[in-house]
Amino acid sequence: MGVSAVRALLSILVLWASTATVLAQPRQIFGPNPNLPFSAAVKADGLIYVSGSIVATAKGDIRAQTRDTLAQIAGVLKDAGSSLANAASVTVYLRNAADFAAMNEVYAGFFPTAPPARTTVVLNQPLANADGLVEISAIAVPTGGERVVVHPQGWVRSPAPYSYGIRSGNTLFLSGLVSRNGRDNANVSGDLTAQTKVILDNGAEILKEAGMSYADVVASRVYLTNAAGFQAMNAAYRPYFSGAPPARVTVTTGLTSPDYLIEIAMVAVKDASRTAITTPNADGSPGSPSANLSSAIRVGNRLYLSGLTGNTTANRTDPKAQAVEVLGRAGRTLRAAGFDWSHVVDATVFLADMTAFQTMNGEYRQVLTRDLPARATVGAAMVSPDILVEMIFVAVK
């Protein structure tokens, strides 16, 4: 073998070893704080999960709070080996719909080109920091990772600073979709059933552009403006998923325009290993699958859990007892999929009443004791007034 051939072989071996090392790396925790029930960010399986961030130093100033919060996230991402330019998906929680335009104006300055997919909802409860007007969480791709904007042919650019989809490898993040025509940005009026169908038809076009379909969707978040429409939404939603439906959470929030009755955000992963998991009962017996959602979807190294609730006839007014029950159900779901709490990288907690924040935290810390995942905690009404706590988790092995 000649010298040049040997050098080429050595280069290939070094590259292979480097890639193998990256793939073998366990999750990395950034910004751990023993006084907080979450880490600033967690890096795992080619993605960086950033906790919900609130910087409310400038009281009452949505522009300053948006700027300061995004600057903080930029710092977290820098520490984790990424940047805002590599953000794939962002969720913005606003306290006031009237702040949407001002938030957008500042936000757009941080993403001058190819902005991430984004979901924006309006909360009916104060943030964890009562002076906060905005909370922002994010998922990013490490620097050097693949990040591709997905834009259906014939669609015009969104009027707000977001891309309809961002793909990294086999994972696609879709923006929160509302009832709007992608070809001219006109709102499409109609009842909840009609709006749900418009959203899911639009989602199908974005998925198709990425070489995917609804068979690849692993998780969805449904935001309703009125819980009374829950069953109508379910009836319109179910036909789009012929196989095991994705993990899902449904909560009630405000949206950015009174024209919208529903917003849906989704994550899709193109992987033949996609498997639905059903939460076992407390006695170990098999649980009953739902026609509307899977308790969890395992795909590759990841597990996407549905929004889990813990309301029973005995605890309908007790957020502490419901948090205990939610965490118990989540633990059973993780174990049924071959995971445990040490694998959780990201969480979102919805509380019907944010005064229960510390009570929930006390129970949360009983099961998540170290290497805490990223987390956002926000106030939102659930689809039943008896549900006081709902939690979503993503785990990576």
C-alpha positions in Angstrom: 0.0 0.0 0.0 1.4 3.4 -1.0 2.0 6.3 1.4 -1.0 8.3 0.0 -3.3 5.3 0.5 -2.1 4.8 4.1 -2.7 8.5 4.8 -6.2 8.2 3.3 -7.0 5.1 5.4 -5.7 6.8 8.5 -7.9 9.9 7.8 -11.0 7.6 7.4 -10.2 5.8 10.7 -9.7 9.1 12.5 -13.1 10.4 11.2 -14.8 7.2 12.1 -13.4 7.3 15.6 -14.4 10.9 16.0 -18.0 10.1 14.8 -18.2 7.1 17.0 -17.1 9.1 20.0 -19.8 11.8 19.3 -22.5 9.1 18.9 -21.4 7.4 22.1 -21.4 10.6 24.1 -24.0 10.5 26.9 -26.3 13.5 27.3 -24.6 16.7 28.4 -26.0 19.1 31.0 -25.4 22.8 30.8 -26.2 25.3 33.5 -27.1 23.0 36.3 -28.3 24.9 39.4 -29.1 23.0 42.6 -31.6 25.7 43.5 -33.6 25.2 40.3 -35.7 22.2 39.2 -34.2 22.2 35.7 -31.0 22.6 33.8 -30.4 25.5 31.4 -30.0 23.1 28.5 -29.5 19.4 27.7 -27.6 18.1 24.7 -28.5 14.6 23.5 -28.9 12.6 20.3 -27.9 15.5 18.0 -30.2 18.1 19.6 -30.0 20.8 22.3 -33.0 21.3 24.5 -33.2 24.8 26.1 -35.3 25.4 29.2 -38.1 28.0 29.1 -36.3 31.3 29.8 -37.7 34.5 31.4 -35.7 37.6 31.8 -38.0 40.2 33.4 -35.5 42.8 34.6 -37.3 45.5 32.5 -40.7 45.3 34.1 -43.6 46.0 31.7 -41.3 46.3 28.6 -42.1 43.5 26.2 -39.4 44.6 23.7 -36.7 44.6 26.4 -37.8 41.3 27.9 -37.9 39.6 24.5 -34.4 41.0 23.7 -33.0 40.0 27.0 -34.5 36.5 27.0 -33.2 35.7 23.5 -29.8 37.0 24.5 -29.8 34.7 27.5 -30.8 31.7 25.3 -28.0 32.7 22.9 -25.5 32.5 25.7 -26.8 29.1 26.8 -26.6 27.8 23.2 -23.0 29.1 22.9 -22.0 27.2 26.0 -23.7 24.1 24.5 -21.9 24.4 21.2 -24.5 26.1 19.1 -26.2 29.4 18.4 -29.5 31.1 17.7 -28.8 30.6 14.0 -28.9 26.8 14.6 -32.3 27.0 16.5 -34.7 24.5 14.9 -37.8 25.0 17.0 -38.9 27.8 19.4 -41.9 28.1 21.6 -43.0 31.6 22.7 -45.4 31.9 25.7 -46.9 35.4 25.9 -48.9 36.9 28.8 -50.7 39.3 26.6 -51.9 38.9 23.0 -51.4 42.7 22.5 -47.7 42.2 22.9 -47.4 39.9 19.8 -46.4 42.6 17.3 -43.8 44.1 19.5 -42.4 40.7 20.4 -42.2 39.8 16.7 -40.4 43.0 15.9 -37.6 42.3 18.3 -37.6 38.5 17.6 -37.1 39.1 13.9 -33.9 41.0 14.6 -32.4 37.9 16.1 -33.3 35.7 13.1 -32.6 37.8 10.0 -32.6 34.7 7.7 -34.0 31.2 7.8 -35.7 31.6 11.2 -36.6 28.5 13.2 -40.0 26.9 13.3 -42.1 28.6 16.0 -45.2 28.3 18.1 -46.7 31.3 19.9 -49.5 31.0 22.4 -51.0 33.3 25.0 -51.2 32.2 28.6 -54.1 32.6 31.0 -51.8 32.6 34.1 -48.8 34.6 35.2 -45.4 33.2 34.4 -43.1 31.6 37.0 -41.6 35.0 37.3 -44.7 37.2 38.0 -43.0 40.2 36.2 -42.4 38.2 33.1 -44.3 39.1 29.9 -42.7 36.4 27.7 -41.1 32.9 28.2 -39.2 31.3 25.4 -37.9 27.7 25.1 -36.0 26.3 22.2 -34.5 23.2 20.5 -31.4 23.7 18.5 -28.9 21.7 16.3 -25.3 21.8 17.4 -23.0 23.9 15.2 -22.1 21.9 12.2 -25.3 19.8 12.3 -27.7 19.7 9.4 -30.4 22.3 9.5 -32.6 22.7 6.4 -35.6 25.0 6.0 -38.7 23.2 4.7 -41.0 25.4 2.6 -43.8 23.9 0.5 -43.7 24.8 -3.2 -46.1 27.6 -4.1 -46.4 28.9 -0.5 -45.5 32.5 0.2 -43.2 33.4 3.1 -44.9 33.5 6.5 -45.8 37.1 7.6 -44.2 36.4 11.0 -40.5 35.5 11.5 -40.7 31.7 11.4 -40.1 28.9 8.9 -42.9 26.4 8.4 -40.5 23.5 9.0 -36.9 22.9 10.0 -35.4 19.5 9.3 -32.2 18.1 10.8 -31.3 14.6 9.7 -34.5 12.5 10.0 -36.2 14.9 12.3 -38.6 17.6 11.2 -40.0 20.4 13.5 -43.2 22.0 12.2 -44.3 25.4 13.3 -47.5 25.9 15.2 -50.0 26.0 12.4 -53.2 28.0 12.4 -56.0 28.2 9.9 -54.3 30.1 7.1 -53.8 29.6 3.4 -50.1 29.0 2.8 -50.4 30.3 -0.8 -51.5 33.8 0.1 -51.4 34.0 3.9 -55.1 34.7 4.1 -56.9 33.5 7.2 -59.3 30.7 6.5 -62.5 31.2 8.6 -64.7 28.4 9.9 -65.6 26.4 12.9 -63.2 24.3 14.9 -63.7 21.3 12.7 -63.0 23.3 9.5 -59.9 25.0 11.1 -58.5 21.7 12.3 -58.8 20.3 8.8 -57.1 23.3 7.2 -54.2 23.0 9.7 -53.7 19.3 9.1 -54.0 19.6 5.3 -51.3 22.3 5.5 -49.2 20.1 7.8 -49.5 17.3 5.2 -47.9 19.6 2.6 -45.0 20.5 4.8 -44.4 16.9 5.7 -44.5 15.9 2.0 -42.0 18.6 1.2 -39.7 17.0 3.7 -40.3 13.5 2.3 -42.5 12.5 5.2 -46.2 11.9 6.0 -48.4 11.7 9.0 -47.1 8.2 9.6 -43.9 9.8 10.7 -45.3 12.3 13.2 -44.2 11.3 16.7 -45.5 14.2 18.8 -48.1 17.0 18.6 -49.2 19.8 20.7 -52.7 21.1 20.3 -53.7 24.5 21.7 -57.5 25.2 21.8 -59.0 28.5 22.7 -62.1 26.7 24.2 -62.0 23.3 25.8 -65.6 22.7 24.7 -64.2 22.0 21.3 -62.1 19.1 22.4 -64.2 16.3 21.0 -64.9 18.1 17.7 -61.1 18.5 17.4 -60.6 14.8 18.1 -63.1 13.8 15.4 -61.4 16.0 12.8 -57.9 15.0 14.0 -58.2 11.2 14.1 -58.6 10.5 10.3 -55.2 11.9 9.5 -53.5 9.1 11.5 -54.2 5.7 10.1 -51.7 3.9 12.3 -50.7 4.5 15.9 -51.3 8.2 16.5 -48.5 10.4 17.8 -48.0 11.3 21.4 -50.0 14.4 22.1 -50.9 17.1 24.6 -54.0 19.3 24.4 -54.4 22.4 26.5 -56.4 25.6 26.4 -54.6 28.9 25.8 -55.2 32.1 24.0 -53.9 32.5 20.5 -52.4 35.5 18.7 -55.6 36.4 16.8 -59.3 36.1 17.7 -59.8 34.5 14.2 -57.9 31.3 15.4 -59.7 28.6 17.4 -56.8 26.1 17.3 -53.0 25.9 16.8 -51.1 22.6 16.3 -47.4 22.1 16.4 -45.8 18.7 15.4 -42.5 16.8 15.4 -41.9 14.1 12.8 -39.1 11.5 12.6 -38.5 9.3 9.6 -37.4 6.0 11.1 -38.8 2.5 10.7 -38.3 1.8 14.4 -41.3 4.0 15.3 -43.2 2.1 18.0 -46.2 3.1 20.1 -46.1 2.5 23.9 -49.2 2.3 26.1 -48.9 3.2 29.8 -49.4 0.1 32.0 -51.9 0.3 34.9 -50.6 0.8 38.4 -51.1 -2.9 39.1 -48.9 -3.8 36.1 -51.7 -4.9 33.9 -51.7 -3.6 30.3 -53.2 -0.2 29.7 -55.9 0.6 27.2 -54.7 2.5 24.0 -56.5 5.6 22.9 -57.8 6.3 19.4 -56.6 9.9 19.7 -53.0 9.5 20.9 -50.4 7.1 22.0 -49.1 7.2 25.5 -45.6 7.5 24.0 -43.8 7.0 20.7 -40.3 5.4 20.7 -38.3 6.1 17.6 -34.6 5.5 17.4 -32.9 6.6 20.7 -35.8 8.9 21.6 -39.1 8.5 23.5 -41.8 11.1 23.1 -44.4 11.0 25.9 -47.9 12.4 25.7 -49.2 15.0 28.1 -49.9 12.9 31.2 -52.6 13.8 33.7 -53.2 12.5 37.1 -56.7 13.5 38.1 -58.9 11.0 39.9 -62.2 11.2 41.7 -60.3 11.4 44.9 -57.8 14.2 44.0 -59.7 16.5 41.7 -58.9 19.6 43.8 -55.4 18.5 45.0 -52.5 19.6 42.7 -49.9 17.8 44.9 -51.7 14.5 44.7 -52.2 15.0 40.9 -48.5 15.7 40.4 -47.7 12.5 42.3 -50.0 10.5 40.1 -48.7 12.1 36.9 -45.1 11.3 37.8 -46.1 7.7 38.6 -47.8 7.3 35.2 -44.8 8.8 33.5 -42.4 6.5 35.3 -44.5 3.4 34.2 -44.5 4.7 30.7 -40.7 5.2 30.7 -40.1 1.7 32.0 -42.5 0.1 29.6 -40.4 1.6 26.8 -37.1 0.5 28.3 -36.2 4.0 29.7 -36.0 5.5 33.1 -35.9 9.0 34.7 -32.2 9.4 34.0 -32.9 9.4 30.3 -35.3 12.4 30.4 -33.9 15.4 28.5 -36.8 17.8 28.2 -40.1 18.5 30.0 -43.0 20.9 29.8 -45.3 21.3 32.8 -48.8 22.8 32.4 -50.5 24.1 35.6 -54.1 25.2 35.8 -53.1 27.5 38.6 -49.5 28.8 38.9 -49.8 29.2 42.7 -49.3 25.4 42.7 -45.8 25.9 41.2 -43.8 25.2 44.3 -46.0 22.3 45.4 -45.5 20.7 42.0 -41.8 21.3 42.2 -41.6 19.5 45.5 -43.0 16.3 44.0 -41.1 16.7 40.7 -37.8 16.8 42.6 -38.6 13.6 44.4 -38.2 11.6 41.1 -35.8 13.9 39.2 -33.0 14.3 41.6 -29.9 15.0 39.5 -28.8 15.8 36.0 -32.2 17.6 35.6 -33.7 17.9 32.2 -34.5 21.2 30.5 -38.0 22.4 31.4 -40.7 25.0 30.8 -43.5 25.5 33.3 -46.5 27.5 32.2 -50.1 28.2 33.3 -52.8 26.9 31.0 -56.3 25.5 31.4 -56.6 21.8 30.6 -59.4 20.1 28.6 -61.2 19.3 31.9 -61.6 21.5 34.9 -60.6 18.5 37.1 -57.1 18.4 35.5 -54.7 20.6 37.5 -51.4 19.3 36.3 -50.2 17.9 32.9 -46.6 17.0 32.0 -44.8 16.2 28.7 -41.4 14.5 28.6 -38.8 13.6 26.0 -36.2 11.0 26.8 -33.1 9.9 25.1 -31.1 6.7 25.6 
